[in-house]
Amino acid sequence: MYNILAQAMPNQTVMTVLLYAGIIGVFWFFMIRPQQKKRKEQQNFIENLKKGDAVVTIGGMHGRVVTVDELTVTLEVDRGVKMVFDKSAVSREVTAKVPEKTA
């Protein structure tokens, strides 16, 4: 009887290892990979900021890029009002396209 149990153990161990490998694979594919892709796109966006871009910060401040330094970016948020932000605080670019109202 112990002989039968000893023969069944390696198959069960292999199946357990395959199950855990599958769970880790699915976790990586649906959780980690998309975050890495998004982080890479955000880093590329920050590196390619240039004067005149309309952007939004992570705090919701809208403005137009005036100057870009190594670690900071200066935004003009109103006529004559300029604020300095870390580059990492810039969240996304704002499109200049204004939605049309339907009457």
ABEGO torsion letter per residue (X at the ends): XAAAAAAAAAAAAAAAAAAAAAAAAAAAAAAAAAAAAAAAAAAAAAAABBBGBBBBBAAGBBBBBABBBAABBBBBABBGBBBBBBAAABABBBBABBBBBBX
